[in-house]
Amino acid sequence: MLIGVLYKLAILGGGQMGEALLGGLIDAKWASPAEIVVAEIHEGRREQLAQRYGVRVTDDGAEAARQSETVLLAVKPQDMEAVLDSISRVVTEEHLVISIAAGIPIAHIEERLADRVAVVRIMPNSPALVREGVAALAAGSHANPRHVSHAEEILSKVGRTVRLPEKHLDAVTGLSGTGPAYVFFLAEMLIEAGVGVGLPRDVAAELTVQTLLGAARMLRETGKHPVELREMVTSPGGTTAAAMRVLERAGVRSAFLDAVRAATERSRELAAGNSGQR
Protein backbone atom coordinates (compact mmCIF):
# COMPACT_ATOMS: atom_id res chain seq x y z
CA MET A 1 0.00 0.00 0.00
CA LEU A 2 1.42 3.36 -0.99
CA ILE A 3 1.83 5.80 1.88
CA GLY A 4 -0.25 8.96 1.53
CA VAL A 5 -2.42 7.61 -1.27
CA LEU A 6 -5.63 9.57 -1.73
CA TYR A 7 -7.21 7.68 -4.64
CA LYS A 8 -7.83 4.08 -5.68
CA LEU A 9 -7.51 5.06 -9.34
CA ALA A 10 -6.12 7.83 -11.48
CA ILE A 11 -7.49 7.97 -15.03
CA LEU A 12 -5.13 9.87 -17.28
CA GLY A 13 -7.25 10.94 -20.22
CA GLY A 14 -10.92 11.87 -20.05
CA GLY A 15 -12.03 10.76 -23.51
CA GLN A 16 -14.77 8.29 -24.36
CA MET A 17 -13.03 5.15 -23.08
CA GLY A 18 -11.80 6.90 -19.97
CA GLU A 19 -15.32 8.10 -19.24
CA ALA A 20 -16.80 4.68 -19.99
CA LEU A 21 -14.58 3.11 -17.35
CA LEU A 22 -15.21 5.95 -14.93
CA GLY A 23 -18.98 5.60 -15.23
CA GLY A 24 -18.88 1.82 -15.02
CA LEU A 25 -16.75 1.78 -11.91
CA ILE A 26 -18.94 4.29 -10.11
CA ASP A 27 -22.18 2.58 -11.18
CA ALA A 28 -20.83 -0.76 -9.95
CA LYS A 29 -19.73 0.86 -6.68
CA TRP A 30 -16.17 -0.36 -7.23
CA ALA A 31 -15.16 3.06 -5.99
CA SER A 32 -16.86 6.21 -4.79
CA PRO A 33 -16.37 9.44 -6.78
CA ALA A 34 -14.04 10.64 -4.03
CA GLU A 35 -11.72 7.68 -4.69
CA ILE A 36 -11.10 8.44 -8.38
CA VAL A 37 -9.20 11.33 -9.95
CA VAL A 38 -9.24 12.15 -13.66
CA ALA A 39 -6.41 14.05 -15.34
CA GLU A 40 -7.49 15.78 -18.54
CA ILE A 41 -5.79 18.64 -20.41
CA HIS A 42 -9.00 20.22 -21.77
CA GLU A 43 -10.71 22.44 -19.21
CA GLY A 44 -14.19 22.05 -20.68
CA ARG A 45 -13.93 18.28 -20.58
CA ARG A 46 -12.71 18.40 -16.95
CA GLU A 47 -15.74 20.44 -15.99
CA GLN A 48 -18.10 17.97 -17.73
CA LEU A 49 -16.65 14.95 -15.93
CA ALA A 50 -16.66 16.69 -12.55
CA GLN A 51 -20.32 17.66 -12.95
CA ARG A 52 -21.47 14.25 -14.24
CA TYR A 53 -19.63 12.04 -11.78
CA GLY A 54 -18.53 14.20 -8.87
CA VAL A 55 -14.90 13.12 -9.21
CA ARG A 56 -11.81 15.19 -8.61
CA VAL A 57 -10.34 16.50 -11.88
CA THR A 58 -6.96 18.02 -12.63
CA ASP A 59 -4.68 18.95 -15.50
CA ASP A 60 -1.66 17.51 -13.64
CA GLY A 61 -1.32 13.83 -14.61
CA ALA A 62 1.87 13.34 -12.63
CA GLU A 63 0.31 14.53 -9.39
CA ALA A 64 -2.79 12.40 -10.00
CA ALA A 65 -0.59 9.34 -10.56
CA ARG A 66 1.53 10.04 -7.50
CA GLN A 67 -1.52 10.08 -5.24
CA SER A 68 -3.13 6.91 -6.62
CA GLU A 69 -2.69 3.17 -6.24
CA THR A 70 -3.52 2.36 -9.86
CA VAL A 71 -2.86 4.49 -12.93
CA LEU A 72 -4.97 4.00 -16.05
CA LEU A 73 -3.39 5.38 -19.23
CA ALA A 74 -6.40 6.31 -21.38
CA VAL A 75 -4.75 8.90 -23.61
CA LYS A 76 -4.42 8.78 -27.39
CA PRO A 77 -1.34 6.92 -28.64
CA GLN A 78 0.20 10.13 -30.00
CA ASP A 79 0.00 11.67 -26.50
CA MET A 80 1.55 8.70 -24.71
CA GLU A 81 5.17 9.90 -24.85
CA ALA A 82 4.41 13.15 -23.07
CA VAL A 83 2.33 11.34 -20.42
CA LEU A 84 5.04 8.74 -19.76
CA ASP A 85 7.60 11.51 -19.44
CA SER A 86 5.45 13.31 -16.90
CA ILE A 87 4.70 10.30 -14.68
CA SER A 88 8.08 8.53 -14.89
CA ARG A 89 9.41 10.46 -11.90
CA VAL A 90 6.47 9.61 -9.61
CA VAL A 91 5.38 6.07 -10.54
CA THR A 92 7.13 3.38 -8.51
CA GLU A 93 7.05 -0.41 -8.29
CA GLU A 94 4.23 -0.04 -5.75
CA HIS A 95 1.92 1.24 -8.50
CA LEU A 96 -0.01 -0.72 -11.10
CA VAL A 97 -0.07 0.91 -14.53
CA ILE A 98 -2.84 -0.13 -16.93
CA SER A 99 -2.69 1.02 -20.55
CA ILE A 100 -5.58 1.01 -23.01
CA ALA A 101 -3.63 2.93 -25.67
CA ALA A 102 -3.70 1.06 -28.99
CA GLY A 103 -0.41 0.08 -30.55
CA ILE A 104 1.85 0.91 -27.58
CA PRO A 105 3.75 -2.27 -26.56
CA ILE A 106 4.22 -3.13 -22.90
CA ALA A 107 8.01 -3.13 -23.28
CA HIS A 108 7.93 0.48 -24.48
CA ILE A 109 5.96 1.59 -21.43
CA GLU A 110 8.19 -0.39 -19.07
CA GLU A 111 11.30 1.19 -20.58
CA ARG A 112 9.97 4.67 -19.88
CA LEU A 113 9.08 4.00 -16.24
CA ALA A 114 11.09 3.04 -13.17
CA ASP A 115 12.44 -0.49 -12.76
CA ARG A 116 9.97 -3.22 -11.83
CA VAL A 117 6.79 -1.18 -12.36
CA ALA A 118 3.88 -3.55 -13.07
CA VAL A 119 2.20 -2.86 -16.41
CA VAL A 120 -0.93 -4.50 -17.82
CA ARG A 121 -1.93 -3.70 -21.39
CA ILE A 122 -5.58 -3.86 -22.41
CA MET A 123 -7.32 -3.84 -25.79
CA PRO A 124 -10.93 -2.75 -25.13
CA ASN A 125 -13.64 -1.86 -27.62
CA SER A 126 -16.23 0.89 -27.93
CA PRO A 127 -19.32 -1.03 -26.62
CA ALA A 128 -17.73 -0.43 -23.20
CA LEU A 129 -19.62 2.86 -23.50
CA VAL A 130 -22.86 0.92 -22.93
CA ARG A 131 -21.32 -1.61 -20.51
CA GLU A 132 -21.21 -4.32 -23.20
CA GLY A 133 -17.56 -4.19 -24.16
CA VAL A 134 -14.98 -6.92 -24.34
CA ALA A 135 -11.33 -6.43 -23.46
CA ALA A 136 -8.23 -8.56 -23.80
CA LEU A 137 -5.57 -8.25 -21.07
CA ALA A 138 -1.85 -8.96 -21.37
CA ALA A 139 0.60 -8.85 -18.45
CA GLY A 140 3.96 -7.15 -18.52
CA SER A 141 7.18 -8.67 -17.23
CA HIS A 142 6.67 -7.31 -13.69
CA ALA A 143 2.91 -7.89 -13.41
CA ASN A 144 1.94 -10.78 -11.16
CA PRO A 145 -1.44 -12.60 -11.05
CA ARG A 146 -2.72 -10.15 -8.45
CA HIS A 147 -2.02 -7.22 -10.78
CA VAL A 148 -3.80 -8.92 -13.67
CA SER A 149 -6.80 -9.80 -11.51
CA HIS A 150 -7.03 -6.19 -10.36
CA ALA A 151 -6.98 -4.92 -13.96
CA GLU A 152 -9.55 -7.54 -14.89
CA GLU A 153 -11.80 -6.42 -12.04
CA ILE A 154 -11.72 -2.84 -13.34
CA LEU A 155 -12.49 -3.78 -16.96
CA SER A 156 -15.23 -6.22 -15.95
CA LYS A 157 -17.37 -3.26 -14.88
CA VAL A 158 -17.89 -2.31 -18.54
CA GLY A 159 -18.07 -5.74 -20.18
CA ARG A 160 -16.27 -9.07 -20.44
CA THR A 161 -12.56 -9.83 -20.36
CA VAL A 162 -10.14 -12.42 -21.70
CA ARG A 163 -6.49 -12.99 -20.80
CA LEU A 164 -3.97 -13.44 -23.60
CA PRO A 165 -0.23 -13.13 -24.24
CA GLU A 166 0.60 -9.74 -25.71
CA LYS A 167 1.51 -11.27 -29.09
CA HIS A 168 -2.23 -11.82 -29.70
CA LEU A 169 -3.35 -8.24 -29.06
CA ASP A 170 -2.92 -7.16 -32.69
CA ALA A 171 -5.33 -9.93 -33.70
CA VAL A 172 -7.71 -8.80 -30.96
CA THR A 173 -7.52 -5.30 -32.42
CA GLY A 174 -8.37 -6.69 -35.85
CA LEU A 175 -11.34 -8.66 -34.54
CA SER A 176 -13.05 -7.11 -31.52
CA GLY A 177 -11.27 -3.75 -31.39
CA THR A 178 -12.32 -2.93 -34.95
CA GLY A 179 -15.32 -5.26 -34.83
CA PRO A 180 -17.95 -2.68 -33.81
CA ALA A 181 -17.24 -0.83 -37.07
CA TYR A 182 -17.97 -4.01 -39.01
CA VAL A 183 -21.31 -4.35 -37.24
CA PHE A 184 -22.17 -0.68 -37.76
CA PHE A 185 -21.32 -1.04 -41.45
CA LEU A 186 -23.54 -4.12 -41.67
CA ALA A 187 -26.37 -2.20 -39.97
CA GLU A 188 -25.91 0.67 -42.40
CA MET A 189 -26.17 -1.69 -45.38
CA LEU A 190 -29.22 -3.52 -44.01
CA ILE A 191 -31.06 -0.26 -43.37
CA GLU A 192 -30.30 0.95 -46.90
CA ALA A 193 -31.43 -2.41 -48.28
CA GLY A 194 -34.67 -2.17 -46.31
CA VAL A 195 -35.33 1.28 -47.72
CA GLY A 196 -34.51 -0.08 -51.16
CA VAL A 197 -37.30 -2.66 -50.95
CA GLY A 198 -39.86 -0.11 -49.82
CA LEU A 199 -39.68 0.17 -46.04
CA PRO A 200 -39.74 3.58 -44.29
CA ARG A 201 -36.24 4.41 -43.04
CA ASP A 202 -37.22 4.52 -39.37
CA VAL A 203 -38.87 1.11 -39.64
CA ALA A 204 -35.87 -0.34 -41.47
CA ALA A 205 -33.60 1.01 -38.72
CA GLU A 206 -35.75 -0.44 -35.92
CA LEU A 207 -35.93 -3.83 -37.59
CA THR A 208 -32.18 -3.87 -38.23
CA VAL A 209 -31.10 -2.88 -34.72
CA GLN A 210 -33.43 -5.32 -32.98
CA THR A 211 -32.44 -8.12 -35.37
CA LEU A 212 -28.74 -7.59 -34.62
CA LEU A 213 -29.40 -7.40 -30.88
CA GLY A 214 -31.58 -10.51 -30.90
CA ALA A 215 -29.14 -12.51 -33.00
CA ALA A 216 -26.28 -11.57 -30.68
CA ARG A 217 -28.26 -12.69 -27.64
CA MET A 218 -29.06 -16.00 -29.33
CA LEU A 219 -25.34 -16.57 -29.89
CA ARG A 220 -24.51 -15.79 -26.27
CA GLU A 221 -27.42 -17.49 -24.52
CA THR A 222 -27.78 -20.67 -26.57
CA GLY A 223 -24.06 -21.38 -26.82
CA LYS A 224 -24.68 -22.82 -30.27
CA HIS A 225 -22.18 -22.46 -33.13
CA PRO A 226 -23.12 -19.67 -35.59
CA VAL A 227 -23.40 -22.22 -38.40
CA GLU A 228 -25.93 -24.22 -36.39
CA LEU A 229 -28.03 -21.13 -35.69
CA ARG A 230 -27.86 -20.07 -39.34
CA GLU A 231 -28.99 -23.50 -40.50
CA MET A 232 -31.92 -23.34 -38.07
CA VAL A 233 -33.37 -20.42 -40.03
CA THR A 234 -32.37 -21.63 -43.52
CA SER A 235 -35.03 -23.78 -45.13
CA PRO A 236 -34.15 -25.56 -48.39
CA GLY A 237 -35.33 -23.44 -51.27
CA GLY A 238 -36.49 -20.67 -48.92
CA THR A 239 -35.82 -16.96 -48.65
CA THR A 240 -32.78 -17.27 -46.37
CA ALA A 241 -31.17 -19.82 -48.68
CA ALA A 242 -31.65 -17.46 -51.62
CA ALA A 243 -30.07 -14.61 -49.66
CA MET A 244 -27.10 -16.69 -48.51
CA ARG A 245 -26.35 -17.74 -52.09
CA VAL A 246 -26.09 -14.09 -53.07
CA LEU A 247 -23.74 -13.29 -50.16
CA GLU A 248 -21.49 -16.26 -50.96
CA ARG A 249 -21.32 -15.34 -54.66
CA ALA A 250 -20.45 -11.75 -53.72
CA GLY A 251 -17.49 -12.93 -51.65
CA VAL A 252 -18.75 -11.46 -48.36
CA ARG A 253 -17.10 -14.24 -46.34
CA SER A 254 -13.67 -13.63 -47.86
CA ALA A 255 -14.12 -9.86 -47.54
CA PHE A 256 -14.59 -10.19 -43.77
CA LEU A 257 -11.53 -12.43 -43.51
CA ASP A 258 -9.50 -9.88 -45.47
CA ALA A 259 -10.81 -7.00 -43.35
CA VAL A 260 -9.76 -8.63 -40.07
CA ARG A 261 -6.35 -9.49 -41.54
CA ALA A 262 -5.88 -5.91 -42.77
CA ALA A 263 -6.78 -4.42 -39.39
CA THR A 264 -4.49 -6.90 -37.62
CA GLU A 265 -1.58 -6.07 -39.92
CA ARG A 266 -2.12 -2.34 -39.49
CA SER A 267 -2.07 -2.80 -35.72
CA ARG A 268 1.26 -4.62 -36.03
CA GLU A 269 2.67 -1.78 -38.13
CA LEU A 270 1.59 0.80 -35.57
CA ALA A 271 3.04 -1.27 -32.71
CA ALA A 272 6.35 -1.63 -34.56
CA GLY A 273 6.49 2.11 -35.10
CA ASN A 274 5.83 2.78 -31.42
CA SER A 275 8.60 0.32 -30.52
CA GLY A 276 11.04 2.39 -32.50
CA GLN A 277 11.24 -0.29 -35.20
CA ARG A 278 10.93 0.40 -38.94
HELIX and SHEET records of a PDB file:
HELIX    1   1 GLN A   16  ASP A   27  1                                  12    
HELIX    2   2 PRO A   33  GLU A   35  5                                   3    
HELIX    3   3 GLU A   43  TYR A   53  1                                  11    
HELIX    4   4 GLY A   61  ARG A   66  1                                   6    
HELIX    5   5 PRO A   77  ASP A   79  5                                   3    
HELIX    6   6 MET A   80  ILE A   87  1                                   8    
HELIX    7   7 ILE A  106  ARG A  112  1                                   7    
HELIX    8   8 SER A  126  VAL A  130  5                                   5    
HELIX    9   9 PRO A  145  LEU A  155  1                                  11    
HELIX   10  10 SER A  156  VAL A  158  5                                   3    
HELIX   11  11 GLU A  166  HIS A  168  5                                   3    
HELIX   12  12 LEU A  169  VAL A  172  1                                   4    
HELIX   13  13 THR A  173  GLY A  177  3                                   5    
HELIX   14  14 GLY A  179  GLY A  196  1                                  18    
HELIX   15  15 ARG A  201  THR A  222  1                                  22    
HELIX   16  16 PRO A  226  MET A  232  1                                   7    
HELIX   17  17 THR A  239  ARG A  249  1                                  11    
HELIX   18  18 VAL A  252  ASN A  274  1                                  23    
SHEET    1   A 8 ARG A  56  THR A  58  0                                        
SHEET    2   A 8 ILE A  36  ALA A  39  1                                        
SHEET    3   A 8 TYR A   7  LEU A  12  1                                        
SHEET    4   A 8 SER A  68  LEU A  73  1                                        
SHEET    5   A 8 LEU A  96  SER A  99  1                                        
SHEET    6   A 8 ALA A 118  MET A 123  1                                        
SHEET    7   A 8 GLY A 133  ALA A 139 -1                                        
SHEET    8   A 8 GLY A 159  ARG A 163  1                                        
END                                                                             
